[in-house]
Amino acid sequence: MSRNPAAWPSVSSLVKYPHFALQGVEAIFFVVVKKALFSFQFSNLLGTVYRRGNLNFTCDGNSVISPVGNRVTIFDLKNNKSDTLPLATRYNIKCVGLSPDGRLAIIVDEGGAALLVSLVCRSVLHHYHFKGSVHSVSFSPDGRKFVITKGNLAQMYHAPGKKREFNAFVLDKTYFGPYDETTCIDWTDDSRCFVVGSKDMSTWVFGAERWDNLIYYALGGHKDAIVACFFESNSLDLYSLSQDGALCVWQCDTPPEGLRLKAPTGWKADLLQREEAEEEEEEEEGQREITIRGKATPAEEERKGKVKYSRLAKYFFNKEGDFNSVTAAAYHKKIRLLVTGFASGIFHLHELPEFNLIHSLSISDQRITSVAINSSGDWIAFGCSGLGQLLVWEWQSESYVLKQQGHFNSMVSLAYSPDGQYIVTGGNDGKVKVWNTLSGFCFITFTEHSSGVTGVSFTATGFVIVTSSLDGTVRAFDLHRYRNFRTFTSARPTQFSCVAVDSSGEIISAGAQDSFEIFVWSMQTGRLLDVLSGHEGPISGLCFSPMKSILASASWDKTVRLWDMFDSWRTKETLTLTSDALAVTFRPDGAELAVATLNSQITFWDPENAIQTGSIEGRHDLKTGRKELDKITAKHSAKGKAFTTLCYSADGQSILAGGMSRFVCLYHVREQILVKRFELSCNLSLDAMEEFLNRRKMTEFGNLALIDQDAGEEDGVAIPLPGVKKGDMSSRHFKPEIRVTSLRFSPTGRCWAATSTEGLLIFSLDAQMLFDPYELDTSITPGRVREALHQQEFTRAILMAFRLNEKKLVQEVLEAVPREDIEVVSASLPELYVEKALEFLASSFEVSRHLEFYLIWTQKLLMSHGQKLKPSAGRLLPAVQFLQKSLQRHLDDLAKLCDWNRYNLRYALAISKQQGVKRPLDLRGVEDDGGASDEDSLHLLGGAGDEPTATAAPDCLG
């Protein structure tokens, strides 16, 4: 069999002649390599920063761990970067517990299923089910135990250690006492005791060991559910905070060192001696759960000589008259700082135990659901689930460290910038947000639209965003000055359903869903150039050809029309379809057109000759789920489902399709077969996720899903009944339906993005691909490569390294080439390997510190082979754009650094002038703004004349 990939048989031939696939290892190798081309995996989650659950700071205090739906995102505040862990729970995450050393985390979802996660290797170590809804989880300060609150009890487990264990979670003790649900936990500094708050307005202090002088009884004094309770540092004194805004200060008459272990007596002592005589393995097997029951009001005789609590003071938050319920609280023991969040979006900072108000601020009009303080006590994190807000506040300087908010409603559309560095999203909330793909943060939000955004698009320059909306306007936003500089409207009000920009960025077109017309404007003048009529149904999609002046429009009237821009916008061709057209897109080279229709088909057309070249039947690939209230099965409901968004890959060989399903399908265009199906979510908290009906919810009276059980759960009202005055009676609990609204491939070809009910999901090429060789031969080994390198045959060593395609080996070979020989070696490389070299250089720019060395390689390669590569520009475009993206990032970083250095130099010169100190000779050019030499050098490195960049604390709250 030939080693040339172009001579390999197609996939269709393997399907037609299955006996061919069994003729030796080479056929199997072909299939493996073919699959490796599509090894995309989930890499990051953007667009949503917080849903519900508790926030945590890492041990160093520089990162925030935020639960986002059924995933966990870590926001690095020092390096201005966000990263989503590659794991997911079955339901939305309810609570997260972090170990004291920051290496382990316990993630518990709404169903009670827990994941033990290593934050070092970012993987799941153990699965466990607590068999009930868990409200909170907390590790002991020594890291040997952890406690969960479940129902009206608390359970203490042995924390997993550093050695391998058969069962990572071993139940040690179960504590009973409260009559209602337990809500919060806090430990003493020595891990001897912990306190638990409950909805029955009581607070309980339990011991991690059986202390002789500590009896378990309820601490009262509150008239509402306990929100939080905290121990004082190195003391058994504690604070309890209730939902009605009351803070009780409890003093203990015994220090932590005064606790005495309970000595075993009678048969227990004999049993203990027997257990000590047994082997260590049998001791571990003999560990059994211990049940401990407390008394709400123990007798006076039982309390004599025991630890006693007395209430020192009681404070109220509603003295100013702006009373609202307390929803979250956090306490820093070292600096004695209490932070409380309220249902109205206000938070207070108090100093304890004097209860002195330090600060009060309103951050939103929605309830604050979680509060956390970092280890140094400088930064405070707030989470608001109603708006999806995440804020980090530095209370001493009264400034934001992080200020992020996702779309309030679902995202509808997205677009990549030409260099792949930015993503713009539009949502039903009328907001347009721009996200940095490298940092994962939103750095600008445009709120000019008064209704839902239906389409977004970048111009070819990458500095202008064009959006369409149901408010009857098409707007253009400038990313240099962050403003809306053009607003396009029609003669009579209409709702725009889609928007498209031509390759020059001069022509804007938008389709109307009520008047069935297409409007065309000029970007320069803002004037309406033409109104294209001819469709007999709403316009569902528009797309300009990348290479020619052709506009394709898809409509519900079962046609796709091709309009010629240079021929007075006349209809060049009309493509007749078998069903309503839902999406249309051109291949990157403009030689093919793909259309998605209502009957779950994708048809491919030749736009020049108006001939259909192929079709894909995708009805069975969608795999739609059954909603809770559906009367028919998922198999029959799939007849009404279809692909609603399409996107070609950067090389045009494959196409992505998504719609009203949790799956995204990747098809090979030429072979017209399904290559891979990506599952965007496994979150059962969303609707239409399960294929079959859950019979446990079916009763003789009907479906339990019809009962709104969780409507007022946050306000303490489980079921809103007549006569109940507490809580919001208008609140409704619903499960959003999973769907994919938009898909886009990055121009670099290395990742693609999807907007769904879960948020903005990024899938990147699998960087952990271990072996993906090219034209492999038996004579090519790493030893032969290093031998050629030792003999200074650099060109041969580079070619052999690229054929093995091991990144570390390629890096070793390229960095071994002397600087003065780079020009000669790069000129001697064959054309076939130049593209691979450019791709490697682009990926190396993101991680390597040898910036100048790799820049020289890039310059010499492009100067030597630039003219030869022009005919294959379409094939090389993704690699060049990936290279441009990496270089642009370094340019932005250098621009910031140069601006900061120039400011410091000017500041130093101004100080020296005031003090009469003589200026150094080499800084004279910086003193005068008109100086040519130093100003020009600063601009070469990227100075103040460059574009504005996102700050370290991005402000994107709309």
N, C-alpha and C positions, 0 to 999 in steps of 0.2 A: 504493500500500500504506500502511496506517495506521502512524503513528509510535508509537502506543500499544502497548507490549509485550503487554498483555493481549489485543489484537486480532490478534496475529500467529498464523499457522497453527501447529498442533502438529507435532512431529517425525513422528508417525505419518502425517499427511497428506502430508508430503513423501515418505515411503516409498511410500504408496499411489499418489500422482500425481507421478511423477518429473519430468514435463514442467514442473510448477510451479516446481521448484527452478532451472530455467534461465531464468525470466522476469525477467531484469535483475539488477542488482547488489544490490537490496534483499534478495532471498532469500539471497544469499551472505552479506550482512552479518548477517542474522538467525542463520545457523548459526554464524558466528564469535563473535557475542556470546553465543550459547547455550553454546558451548564454554568461553568465558571464565569462566562461572560455576563451572566445575569445574577451574580451573587450580591444582591443588595440586601442590607439589613437595617433595622431601625437604629437611628443614631441620636436623634434629639426631638424634643417636643417644644414647640414655640406656640405663641398665641394665647396660652393659658398659663398663668403663674401660680394660681392657688384656687382650690375648690372648697375643701373642708378638711377638718382635722387639726392637729396641733403642730405648730412650728417648733423647730429646734435649731439651736446654734451648734456648730462643731466645737470641739474642745479648744481650738486656738481662737475661736470667736470671730473668724474671718469669713465663714460661709454659713448660709441659711439652708436648712433642709425643709423643703416645702412639699406636702402631698398635693398632687394634681390629678384628680380623678382616681384612677387605679395605678398611677405611676408616681415616682418620687423624683423631684428635680432638686439639684444642688446648685445654689447661686453663690459663686465665688465673688465676694465683694471687693477683695484686694486686687484681683486680676481682671475684674469686670467681665465675667464669663459665666454662662449657665450650662449645665450638663444634666441630662436625664438618664437615670440608671436603666440598663437594659433588662428590666424585669417588670412584671405586671401582676396585680392581684385579680381575683375573680369578681370582686365588687369594689366600690369606691373605698378608699382608705379612710379609716376612722381615727386611728391614733398611731403614733410612731414613738418608740422608746429608743434612746441612744445610750450606749454603754459609756462609762466614765472615761475610758481611754479613746473613745471615738472610733473604734475598729468595727464594732458590731451594731446592728440596728434590728429591732423587732418591729415589723410592719403588720398591723392588724386591720383587716377590712371589715365592712359592715356585717358580713355573715359570720364573723368570729374566726375566720381562717388567718393564720399568722405565717409570715415568712421570716426566717432568720437570715439576715443579709450581711455579708462582709463588705464594708465600705472601702476596704483596701483593694481587693480583687474584683469588686463590683459584681458579685455573683450570689446566688441563693445557696445557702448551706443546708437549710432544713425547712421542712413544711410541718405545720402543726395546726390542729383545730381545737379551739377552746370550748366548743359546743355551746355557744351563746354569744350574744352581742357584748363586746368589750368596750368600756367607756374610756379607760386610760391605762397606760402601762408605764412603769418607772423602774429603772435599775437602782440598786443600792450604791452608795458612793464607793464602796470597796469593790464593786463589780461582781460579787459572789452570788447575789440573789436578785430577783426582780419580782415585782408585785403587779398584778392586774386587778382591776375592779370589774366585776361581772355580776349583773343583777343586784341583789342585796348583799353580796359577799365580796370578800377580797381573798385572792389566792396568791401564795408565795411559792416561787419555783427556784430551783437551783439554776443559776445562770450558766450557759455553756462556757466551758473553759477553752484553753488554747490547744489541748490535746483532743484527739479524735474520740468521739463518744457514739455509742450505739443509739442512745436517745438523748438529744440535746436538751429537751425540756423535761425535767423531773419535778413533779409536784411535791412540795415539802409540807405546807400547812394550808388549811382553809379556815378563814376567820369569818364567823357569823356575828351579828350584832345589830346592824341597821335593819329597819323594816322596809325601807324603800331603796331605790337604785343608788349605788355608790357612784360618786362623780369624780373625785380627785384624790391624789396621793402625794405625800411628801415624806422624805426620809430625814433622820438626824444625820449629822456629819460623821458619826462613828458607826453608822449602819446598825445600831442596836434596836431602834424603834422606828415605826412609821405611823403616819396619821392618815385617816381616811375620812372624807366628807361624804354626806349623803343627801338625797332629796327629802328625807324625813326631818331635815333641819338639825341634825345631830352630827357631832364630830367624835370620832373614836381614835384612841391611841392604842396601837397594838405593838407587841414586842416580837422582834425577829427570833429571839430565843424565849424559853420559858422563864421569865423573871419572877422571883419569889415575891417581891414587894411591889409588883405592878399588876393591878387588876384592871380588866377592860370594862369600861362603862361609858355612857354617853355624856358629852359636854353639850349643854343646850344653850339657851340665850338668843336664839335666832327665830325669826318668824317666816323665813322662806328657805328655799333650797340652798345648800352650801355650794358655792362656785369654786372656791379655792381655800386651801389651808396650808400654812407654812410653819416650819420649825425655825426658831432663832438659831444663830450660829453657835455651835458647841453648847447647846442647852436643850432642855426639854420644854422650855417656854414656847408657846405657839400662838399663831394668829389664825382666826377663822373668818371668812368673808362670805356673806350670803347674797342672794340675788337681789334683795330689796335695798342693798346699799348699806348694810350694817357690818362693822368690823369689830370683832371681839378680841381682846388681848388676854391671854391665859398665862398665868404664872404657875410654875411647878416648884414644889418645895424640896425636890430632890435633884441633884446634878446627875448627869449621865453616868458618872463613875459610881454613884450610889446604888445602881441596880444590881441585885444579887441573883445569881442563877438558882433555880429551884432544884434542890437535891432530891434524887429519887429515893423512895422509901418502900419497904416491904418487898412484895413480889417484883416490883419494877426494878429494884436494885439487883435482885438475883438475875432477872432477865438481862440487865445491862452487863453483868459480869459474864454471863454466858456468851453474849454477843461479842464482848471484847476477846474472848478466848477463841472465837471462830476465825476463819481465814478472812482476808480482806475482800475477796470476791463475794463470799457469802454475806458479808456485811452490806455490800452494795445491793445485792439482790434482796436483802431483808428490809431495805428502806421502804417505809410505808407512809401513806398520807396521814397527817395528824389534823384532827378537827378541833378547833378552838371556838368556844361560844362565849360571848360577852353578855353582860347584864346591863340593861338601860339604867336601872336604879338599884344598885346593890345595897344590902343591909348595912347599918352602921357598924356592926360587929366585924363584918368582912373588910371594912375600910380602915380599921385601926392598924396603925403601923405601916400603911401602904402609901404609895405615891399619891399625892393629893394635888388637884388643880383648883385654882381660884381665879375668878375673873377680876382683872385689875381695872379694865376700862372698856367702854363701848363707844365707838365713833360711828357717825353717819355721814354719808356722802350727799345727802339731800338738803343740807342747811341752806344752800344758795337758792333753793326753789326750783332748780332745773332737774328734778328727779327723773331718772329712768333706770331701768334694771341693769345691774352689772352682768356682763356676759363672759368676761375673761379677765384673768389677773396673772401677774408674775411678780416674784419677789427675789431680790438679790441680797443674799445674807451678809456679804462682806460690807457693802456700803449702805445696807438697810434701806433700799429703795423699793417702794411698792408701786407697781404700774397696774392700773385698772382700766379696762375697756367697757364701754356702755353700748346699749342697743341703738342709741342715736348717733353713733360714730365719734363720740367724744372720748378722749382718754385723759386720765389724771396721773400725775406723779406725786407721791407723798413720801415724806421721810418718817420712818418709824423708829421708836415707839411713840414719838410725840405727835404723829399724824399732822405734820406741817406740809401744806400744799406747796410743791415746788413749781409745777407747771400744769397747764390745762390747754388742750388743743382739740379742735374738731378736724378729722381727716376725711370724713365722708358723711353721707346721710344714711348709711347702712350700718347694721350691727357689726361690731368687732367680735370675731369669733375665736381668735387666738392671739396670744401675746407671749413673747419670749425675750429674754435678756441674755446678752452674750457674757462670757466669763469675766471680762474686765468691767462690765457694767456700763460701758459707753454707748452701746448700740441697742436699740429696742426694735423688735420686729413685730409688725401687726398684720393680721390676715383678715380680710373681709370677704366672706363667701358670697354675699349677695351680688357684689360687683366684680368678684374675681380679682381683688386688689391685694398687692403685697408691698408693704412699705417698711423700710428700715430707717429709723430716726436716731440721730445723734443728739441726745437731749442737752448736753452741755453747750454745744455751739448752736443748738436749735436749727439744724439743717438736715436735709434728706441725704442719706447714703444711697438708697435705692428707692425708686418710685415706679412701680410697674403695675399695669392693669391690662387684662385681656379684653376681648370683645364681650360686651354684655350679652348679646345674642349670638347665634351661630355665625361663623365665617362663611361667606358665600363664594368669594373669588380670590385668586392670588396670581401674582406674576413675579418672575425673576428679573433682576436687572441684567443688562447685557453681559456684565462681567461675573455674574453669579454671586456678588457680594451682598446684595440686599434682596429682601422679599417684601412686597407690598401686599396687604390683605384688606379686603373690604367686607363689612358685616352688615347684618340686618339692623344693627343699632345706628347706622349712618356714619360710622367712623371709618377712617382710612388710616391704617397703621403701617409703619415701615420698620422692618426687623433686620438687624445685622446677623447674617448667617454665621459669622465667626464667634461673636460674643453671645448670641441668642437673645439679646435685649432689643426691645422696641425703643427707638430714639426719637421718634416724632409721631404725633397723632394729629390728623386733620379732622376737624369736626364741622366743616361748613355744610355738609349735606344734612337735610332735614328729614330724610327718609332712608330706607335701606339702600345700600350700595349693591349694584348688580354686576358690575364689571370693573376691572382694573387692568392697566397696561402701562409698561414703560416705553418711552421713546428710544430710538437707537442710541442717543447720547448717554442715556442712563441717568440724566439729571431732571427729567420731567416725568411726572406720573399723570395719567389721564384716567378719570373715573366716570362711570355712569351711575345714575340713581333713579329710583322711583319718584323722586321729587320733581322730575322734569328737567333736570340740568345735567350737563356734562362739564366737569371741571378739570382744569390743568393745574398741577401743583409743582412749584419750583423747589428742588432739593438743595439749591444753593442758599436761598434766603428763607426757606420754609414758609412759603405763602401761596395762596391761591391767586394766580396771576391771570387766569382766563376762565370765563364762565360762558358756556355755549348753551343756547336755548333754541327752541323751535317757535314758529309763528303762533301756534296754539298749544296750550299745555298738553303734554303727553308723557307717558311713563316709558323710560328707556330700560331695555332689558339686557343690552350688551353693548360693548364698545370695542373698537379696533383702531390701531394707528398704523400707517404705512411705514415702509422701511426708512424713508427719509425723515419722518417725524413732522411732515408739513400738513398731512391730510388726516382729519379725524372723522370717523363715521360711527354712528350709533343707531341701533335698531329699536323701533317702538313696538310695544306689545299690545297697544290698543288701536293705533291707527294703521298698523301693518306697513309702515313706511320706513325708509332708511334716510337719515339726515347726514349730510356731508358738510364739514366746516373747514376753514383754513386756520391753521395754528397761528400764523403770523398776524393776520388781521382780525381773527375771531368772527368773521362774517360767514353766514350760511351760504354755501356754494350751490348746493343742489338738494333736492328731495327726490329720492328714487322710489317709484311706485311700481307695483306689479305683483307683489305677494298678496295672497288672499287669506293669510293667517298671521298670528303673532310671530315676530322675528325672534328666533331662539339662539342664533349664533352668527358672528361675523368674523372674518379672518382675511387679512391681506396676504397676497403671495409675497414671499421674501425676495424673489428675484424679478418679478414683473409687476406691472401696474394693474393687477387683477384683484378685485374684491369678491369674495365668496360669501353669500348670505344664505343661511338655512332658516326654514320656516315650518310652521305647523301645517302648511298647505301641501305637504309631501313633495316639495321641490327644493332644489338648491340652485340659486342663480349666480352666474359669474358676470360681473360688471367690469367694463374696460374703462380705466380712469382717463386714458388719453383719447378715447373715442366718445367724448361727451357723455360718459357714464351710460352708454347703451348696454343692453343685455347681450353679452357675448354668447353665452350658452345657458340653457335651462336643463338641469339634470332632474329627471323624473324618478321619484323613489316609490317604494311600496308602502311606506308608512310615514308618519310625521317625523320630520328631522328635529333632533334635539341638540346636536353639537356638530361643529364642522372645524377642521383644522388642516393646514397645509403642511407638507413635509418640509424640513429645513431648506432643501434645495428647490422647492416650489414645483417639482415634477410630479407630485401626487397629492391627491385630496382624499381625506377620510371623513366619513359622515356617520354619525350614530343616529339610529332611528328608534321609534317607539316599540317596534317588534323585536328589540334586543339584538339587532344586527348592526355590524360595522361594515360599510361598503367602501371600496377604494376605487377612485376614478382618475382617469388621465385628463387633466384640465384642458390640455391643448386640443384633444380630439373628442372630448366629452364621451369617453368610452369607459364602461365599468371594467376594472381589471381584476377584481376579486371581492370576496365578502367573507365575513366571519360570523358564525351563529353563536351568540354569547348567552343565550337564555339559561343554559345549564351551568355556565361558569359563574354566574352572579351569586348563586347559592343564597338567596334571600332568607331571612328568618321570619318566624311567626310572631306577630305582636300579641300582647297579652289579651287584647279584646277582639282579636280576629275570630270570625266565625268559620273561616275556611283554613285549610292546612297551608303550610309554607309552599308546598309543591304547586298548589293551584294559585296561590297569591303571586307566585313568580311570573305568571302570565302578564301581570300589569306592571312589572318592573322592567327597567331598561337602563342602558348606559346614558348618563347625562353629561359626561365630560370626557374629552379625548386629549391625548398629548403624544406627539412623536418624541422619540429619543433624539439626542443630539446628532447621532449619525444617521438617523432615519431608518434604521433596520428594524426597530421594534416600536410598538405603540402601547401606551398605557390607557386603560379604560376603567372608569368607575361610575357608580350611580347609587341607587337606593339599596345599598348593601354594605356589609362591613369588609367586603373584599375588593381589592384592586387587581385587575387582571393585566398581565404583561403578555402581549402576543408578538410573535415573529411575523412581520408583514409579508415577506416573500413566501414563507412556508404556510402562513395562515393557520398556525397552531398555537395553542396556549403553552407558553414557556413556563410561567410561574404565576401563582396566585398568592398575593400578599394579604394577610389578615391584619387589618389596622387596629382592631381592638378585640379583647376577650372580656370586656367589662359587662357583667350581667346586670349592672345597675341601669344600663341603657335598654331601651325597648327594641324588639325585633332582633335579638341576639340569639335566641334559641330556635332550633329548627322544629322542635315538637312541643306540644302543649304540656305545661306542668300540671299533671293530674291532681297534685296535692292542693292546688288552689281551686279545684272544682268541687262544689258542694251541691246538695239537693236544692239549695236556694239560688244558685247561680255562681258566677265567678267572683272570687274574693278580690280580684284586681279592681272590681267596680267600687269597692269601699275605699274611701280616702282616709286611710289609717294614719298616715304620717303628715297630715296637713299642718298641724301646729306643734310639731314635736320640739322645735327649738324654743317655743314660748311656754313649754310645759303643758300643753293641751294635746293629749293623744288623739282624741276624737272630738271635733267641735259639736257639742250637743246644745240644744236650746236651753237658755238660761245661763250658760257659761259666759262670764264677763272677762275672763282672763285670756290673753292672747289675741291674735289677729284672726277674726272669723272669716276674712276674705281670702286667707292663704290657701293655696291648693298644692297638693303634691302630685307631680307627674314625672313620668320617665321619658326623657327625650329619645327620639328614634335615631338609631345609628344610620348615617348616610354620608356619602362622599360628594362634596359640592364642586370641587375643582381640583385639577391635577396639572402639574407643570414639571417638566424636566429642566434641570439646571443647564445653562449654555455650556458649562464645562463638561457635561456628560457624566459626572461622577456622583451625582445625587439627584433625587427628585422629591417633590413636596406634594402633600395632599392636605386640603382643608376638609375636616370632617367634624362630626359632633364632638369628638374628643379634643379637637384643637388642630393646630398646624403641625403635622408630623413630617419629619425629614428622614428619608431613607438614603443611606450612602453605600458606596461599594465596600464590600467586606475587605478591610485592610489586613485581616489575619489570614488571607489566602496564603498557604504555605508553599505550594508547588504549582506554578502555572507556567511551564516552559514554552519556548517558541523555537520551532525547527530544531528539536533536541536530537543530538547525536550521541552515540556511545563514547565518542572520544572527548566529549565535553564534560569535565568535572571541575570542582573548585580547585583541586590541586593543579590541574593544567592551567587554569586561569592565573593562579598565583605564580606558577612557573614562568608563564609569558610575561607577567608583570616584573618578575625578577630579572628577566632578560631584556627589560625595557622595550618590549614589543607592545606598546600601549594600545594601538588600534586593534590588534588581534585579541588582546585581553578584554577590551571593552565589548567587542562583538561576542565573544564567548560568554561574558557575564550577562549580556542582555538575552542571550539564548537560554541560559539557565533561569534568568528572570528572578533572581533572589535579590531583594532590595539591599541588604547589608553588603552583599558581594559587589553589586554595582557601585554602591557608595565607596567601598574600599578601593575599587579600581579607579574611579574618577578622581578621587582625592589624592591618589598616588601620582597622577600626571603632573609634572612640573609646570609651573605657571607659564614659562616661556615656550613650552611645547604644546599648549592648548590649541593655538591657532592651527598648527600643522596637523594635529590629531583630529580636530573637529572637521577640517577640510577633507580628510581621508575617509571619513565615515560614509558608508553607503546611504543612499536616500531612505531606504527602508528603516534604518535604525535611527534616523534623525528624529522622527516622531516619538519613538520610545525614549530617546534622550531628553526631549523637551518635556514629556510627561513626568519623567523622573525628576528633572530639575524643578518643575512646578510643585511637585509634592515635597521636595527637599526644602524649598523656601519656607514652608510652614513650620519646620521643626529644626532646621540646621542653623548654626550660628556663623557659618562661613558664607556670609552674604556676598562679599566682594568676589570671592573665588567662583561662586556659582553664577554671579552676574557676568563674569568674564566668559565662562562657558556658554551662557545664553547668547551673549553678543557675538561670539565667534561662530557659533552654529548658525545663527540667523544671517550673519554677513556672508558666510560661505555658501549656504544652501538656499538663501531667500528666493532667488530667481527660479531655481529648480522646483521649489515647493509651490509656486503660484498656481500651476495647473491643478494641483490636488488641494486647493484651499478649502473646499467644502469638507473634505475628510479630516483635514488638520485643524479645522476651526475649534472643536472642543478643547484640544490640547493647548492651542494658543490662548483661548479665553481662560483656561485654568491657570496658565502662566501669568496672564494679565491680572487675574484676581489676586494671586500671591504677591506680585510686585506692588499692586495698589495698596495692599495692607501694610507692607513695609514703608511705602511712601507716606501713608497717613501717620504711622508711628513716628517716623523721622520728622514730619512736619510739626507734630505736637512737641517733640523734644527740642527742635530748633526754636520754635516760638518761646518755649519756656526758658531756654538758654539766653536768647536775645533779651528777654525781659529781665533776667537776672543781671546780665552785663550792663544794661542801661540803668538798672537800679543801683548797682555798685558804683557806676560812674557818677550818678547823681549824688550819692552819699559822699563820694570822694571830693566832688566840687564843693559841697557844703562845708566839709572839714578842711578844705584847702590843701588836700593831698595831691601831689603830682600824679598825672595819669600815666599809665604804662604806654610805651610806644606802640605796641601791637593792638591796642584797643581804640586808637584814635578814629578809625573808620566807623566804629559802632556808635560813637558819641553823636556824630552829625547824621541826621536822617537822610541827608542828601549824599552821603558818602557812597561812592560807586562800588569800591572793591568788596567791602564787608557785606553791604546790602545784597550784591549780586550773589555772593557765596552762600548767604543764608537762603536766598530764593532757590538756588540750585538744590539745596537739601530739602526744600519744601517749607516755605515760611508762611507769613501771614497772608500772602496772596492766594493760598490754596483754598480749597473748598472747606466749609465748616464740617467738623466731625462730631460724632456723639461724645458727650462728656462721660466721666467715670460714673456719675450718678444719673442715668438717663431719666428724663422727665417725660413720661408718655401718658399721663392721666388726662383723658378727654373730659 
